[in-house]
Amino acid sequence: MHALDATQLDQYAAKGYLVVENVLSASELQELREVTDSFAAQAGDENADRRILDIGEHEGRPYVRRVKSPHRHHPVYDATVRHPRILDIVAGLLGNDLRLYGSKINLKLPSGTGDAIQWHQDWGFYPHTNDSLVAVGVLLDDMTEENGPLLVVPGSHLGEVYSHNQGGRFAGALDHTQIKDMLDNAVQLTAPAGSITLHHVRAVHASGPNRSTGSRRIIFQNYAAADAWPLVGCGAPGDRHLCAGGDWDAYQDLLVRGQDRQVRLASVPVHLPLPGAQDSSSVFTTQSGADKNYFASSGAME
């Protein structure tokens, strides 16, 4: 049992984030790296499935910047979203009845070319009937100050829920001028490979570009308490049909621990409805539609 102690539980409750080291073994880490590299190697393949791979371009060369729903496309990722040590930790925060909401792998190229993720709250993308949700980052590389680690504003999960709309469209990003006073308090979640980060669904967070000379790969696995029901459709975008008259059995397979629960409706703030994004094919194109982004396309602050 890889349980959290009282100090860790208190930190998460007060600050909305946590780092737990030494969760994955060396062999587990190596296997994940090898499989992830095999996906990244498909960037130049004209037959690469862009429903799975989010492919960007730098200086005329394609590169994979995200793998979408990897748990659906390789057994090693499916095993990782169900990893007992990870689920033990998540259960300490959300209870023992857990459903996977979605997964993704974010990859950042070195030397300042890796894409930044603008300031946002995950809650802006997928509000639920209650906010018992957490995002787990599985670190495949050491996360350092130089390679674009997760940035989180402590305590922001207890505060305001912000609109992620700009210009009448869903932009997937906050107007950073509205939160500028809190950004000075942001902390970097640095840790060695094999660690995990955890942040609350309402925590204000972002990540800058990778300015190091090495790779920066993180698997994000989003979990919800089984009594939290999504208000905008089930699962990651590719899975949202599952609870809308689609494959109910497949949706139930996302129950990774415990049992299903009656929906719990809590008094939580939400911004609905969500207008369509200018381009919803990826978070990067969605956020590019924002007028007031903190990071410019080059990764520098505007």
C-alpha positions in Angstrom: 0.0 0.0 0.0 1.5 3.3 -1.2 -0.7 5.4 1.1 -0.4 9.1 1.7 0.5 10.4 5.2 -1.3 13.1 7.1 1.2 15.8 6.0 0.6 15.0 2.3 -3.1 14.9 2.7 -3.1 18.3 4.5 -0.9 19.8 1.7 -3.2 18.6 -1.0 -6.2 20.0 0.8 -4.6 23.4 1.4 -2.6 23.8 -1.8 -4.3 21.6 -4.4 -1.2 19.8 -5.5 1.3 17.1 -4.4 4.4 15.4 -5.6 5.1 11.7 -4.7 8.5 10.3 -5.7 9.6 6.7 -6.5 6.2 5.5 -7.6 7.4 3.6 -10.7 10.2 1.0 -10.8 13.2 1.4 -13.2 11.9 -1.4 -15.4 8.4 0.1 -15.6 9.9 3.5 -16.4 12.1 2.0 -19.2 9.2 0.2 -20.8 7.1 3.4 -20.8 9.9 5.3 -22.4 10.4 2.8 -25.1 6.8 2.6 -26.1 6.5 6.4 -26.0 9.5 6.7 -28.3 7.8 4.4 -30.7 4.8 6.7 -30.9 7.0 9.8 -31.2 8.9 8.1 -34.1 5.7 8.2 -36.2 5.8 12.0 -36.6 7.2 11.8 -40.2 4.9 8.9 -41.3 2.3 10.3 -43.7 0.1 7.4 -42.6 0.3 8.3 -38.9 -3.1 8.4 -37.3 -3.8 12.0 -36.4 -6.8 10.9 -34.3 -4.2 9.5 -31.9 -1.1 11.7 -32.5 -1.1 15.5 -32.3 1.7 16.4 -34.7 3.3 19.9 -34.7 6.0 21.3 -36.9 9.3 23.1 -36.1 11.6 24.4 -38.8 9.8 22.3 -41.4 10.1 19.1 -39.4 7.1 17.3 -37.9 7.1 16.2 -34.3 4.6 14.5 -31.9 3.6 16.9 -29.2 0.8 14.8 -27.7 -0.5 11.2 -27.8 -4.3 11.2 -27.2 -5.9 8.6 -25.0 -2.8 6.3 -24.9 -4.6 3.8 -22.6 -6.7 2.9 -25.6 -3.8 2.3 -27.9 -1.2 0.2 -26.0 -1.4 -2.2 -23.1 1.5 -0.7 -21.2 -0.5 2.6 -20.9 -3.6 0.7 -20.0 -1.7 -1.0 -17.2 -0.3 2.4 -16.0 -3.7 4.0 -15.6 -4.6 0.9 -13.5 -1.3 0.8 -11.6 -1.9 -0.3 -8.0 0.5 2.2 -6.5 -1.0 5.1 -8.4 -4.5 4.1 -7.6 -3.6 3.7 -3.9 -2.4 7.3 -3.9 -5.5 8.6 -5.8 -7.8 6.6 -3.5 -6.3 8.5 -0.6 -7.7 11.7 -2.1 -10.9 10.7 -3.8 -12.0 7.5 -2.1 -11.8 3.9 -3.3 -14.3 4.1 -6.1 -12.5 5.5 -9.1 -13.1 6.1 -12.7 -10.6 7.1 -15.3 -11.8 10.2 -17.1 -9.0 10.3 -19.8 -5.3 10.1 -20.5 -2.7 11.8 -22.7 1.0 12.1 -23.1 2.6 15.5 -23.5 6.0 15.6 -25.2 8.1 18.8 -25.4 11.0 19.2 -27.7 14.3 20.6 -26.2 16.0 23.9 -26.6 12.9 26.1 -26.3 10.9 24.6 -29.0 8.6 22.5 -26.9 5.0 23.9 -26.8 3.8 25.7 -23.7 0.5 25.1 -22.2 -1.3 28.3 -21.2 -2.8 29.0 -17.8 -6.1 27.1 -17.3 -8.2 25.0 -14.9 -9.0 21.5 -16.0 -12.5 22.2 -14.6 -13.0 24.6 -17.5 -12.8 21.7 -19.9 -14.8 19.1 -18.1 -17.0 20.2 -15.2 -18.7 17.4 -13.2 -21.5 17.2 -10.7 -18.9 17.5 -8.0 -15.2 18.4 -8.1 -13.7 15.1 -6.7 -11.3 14.8 -9.6 -7.5 14.8 -9.8 -4.9 14.8 -12.6 -1.9 12.6 -12.1 1.3 13.4 -14.1 3.5 10.3 -14.5 7.1 11.7 -15.1 9.0 9.8 -17.7 11.9 12.2 -17.5 13.3 14.3 -14.6 11.3 17.4 -14.3 13.6 20.4 -13.8 13.3 24.2 -13.8 14.6 24.2 -17.3 12.4 21.7 -19.2 8.9 23.0 -18.7 7.7 21.5 -15.5 4.1 21.9 -14.3 3.4 25.3 -12.7 0.6 25.4 -10.1 -0.8 28.3 -8.1 -1.1 27.0 -4.5 -4.6 27.3 -3.1 -6.2 28.3 -6.4 -8.5 25.2 -6.3 -10.3 26.8 -3.4 -11.0 30.0 -5.2 -12.7 31.3 -8.3 -13.7 29.2 -11.3 -12.7 31.3 -14.3 -14.2 31.5 -17.8 -12.0 29.9 -20.5 -13.9 31.8 -23.2 -12.3 34.6 -25.2 -13.8 36.4 -28.2 -17.0 34.5 -27.8 -15.4 31.1 -28.3 -14.0 28.5 -26.0 -10.2 29.2 -25.9 -9.1 26.6 -23.3 -7.1 29.3 -21.5 -7.5 32.0 -18.9 -7.1 35.7 -19.7 -3.9 36.0 -17.7 -4.4 39.7 -17.0 -7.2 38.6 -14.7 -5.0 36.4 -12.6 -1.7 38.3 -12.8 -1.6 39.0 -9.1 -1.6 35.2 -8.2 1.0 34.1 -10.8 3.9 35.4 -8.7 3.0 32.7 -6.2 3.1 29.8 -8.7 5.4 26.9 -7.9 7.2 24.5 -10.2 6.6 20.8 -9.6 10.1 19.4 -10.1 10.9 15.8 -9.4 12.9 12.8 -10.7 11.6 10.5 -13.3 9.4 7.8 -11.9 7.6 10.3 -9.6 4.0 11.5 -10.0 2.5 14.9 -9.6 -1.2 15.4 -8.6 -3.2 18.5 -9.0 -6.9 19.3 -8.2 -9.2 19.7 -11.1 -9.8 23.4 -10.2 -6.1 24.3 -9.6 -4.8 27.0 -11.9 -1.8 25.6 -13.7 0.3 25.8 -16.9 3.7 24.7 -18.2 6.3 26.7 -20.1 8.5 25.5 -23.0 11.4 23.0 -22.6 14.6 25.1 -22.5 16.8 22.1 -21.7 18.7 19.9 -24.1 16.8 16.8 -23.2 13.3 15.4 -23.7 10.4 16.2 -21.4 7.6 13.5 -21.4 4.7 13.3 -19.0 1.7 10.9 -19.1 -1.4 12.7 -17.6 -4.0 10.4 -16.2 -7.2 12.1 -15.0 -9.3 10.3 -12.4 -12.8 11.1 -11.0 -14.6 9.7 -7.9 -17.2 7.3 -9.2 -20.0 9.5 -8.0 -18.9 12.5 -10.1 -20.8 12.6 -13.4 -19.5 14.7 -16.3 -21.7 17.6 -17.4 -20.3 17.8 -21.0 -20.0 14.2 -21.9 -18.1 11.2 -20.7 -14.4 10.8 -20.9 -11.9 12.5 -23.1 -13.3 13.9 -26.4 -12.7 10.6 -28.2 -14.7 8.7 -25.6 -17.6 11.1 -25.0 -20.1 8.9 -26.9 -19.7 6.2 -24.3 -22.3 7.4 -21.9 -24.6 9.1 -24.4 -26.3 6.0 -25.7 -23.1 4.5 -27.0 -21.0 1.7 -25.6 -22.0 1.6 -21.9 -19.8 -1.5 -21.2 -16.8 0.4 -22.5 -17.6 3.3 -20.3 -17.9 1.1 -17.3 -14.5 -0.4 -18.1 -13.1 3.0 -17.2 -14.0 2.1 -13.6 -10.5 1.3 -12.5 -11.1 0.6 -8.8 -14.1 -0.1 -6.6 -17.7 0.1 -7.8 -20.0 2.5 -9.5 -21.9 5.0 -7.4 -25.1 7.0 -7.5 -24.3 10.5 -8.8 -23.5 13.1 -6.2 -24.6 16.6 -6.9 -22.6 19.2 -5.0 -22.7 23.0 -4.9 -19.8 23.7 -7.3 -19.4 26.7 -9.6 -19.3 26.0 -13.4 -19.2 28.0 -16.6 -21.8 26.5 -18.9 -22.6 26.3 -21.7 -19.3 26.0 -23.4 -19.2 27.6 -26.8 -17.3 25.8 -29.6 -13.6 26.3 -30.0 -12.2 27.9 -33.1 -10.2 24.7 -33.6 -10.8 21.8 -31.2 -8.5 19.3 -32.8 -6.0 19.7 -30.0 -5.4 21.8 -26.9 -2.6 23.7 -28.7 -4.9 24.8 -31.6 -7.7 25.5 -29.1 -5.4 27.8 -27.0 -4.1 29.5 -30.1 -7.5 31.1 -30.4 -7.0 33.0 -27.2 -6.4 36.7 -27.5 -4.6 37.0 -24.1 -2.1 34.2 -23.7 0.7 34.3 -21.1 3.1 32.4 -23.3 3.7 33.5 -26.9 3.9 30.8 -29.6 7.7 30.8 -29.1 7.2 30.0 -25.5 8.3 33.4 -24.2 5.9 35.4 -22.0 3.9 38.0 -23.8 
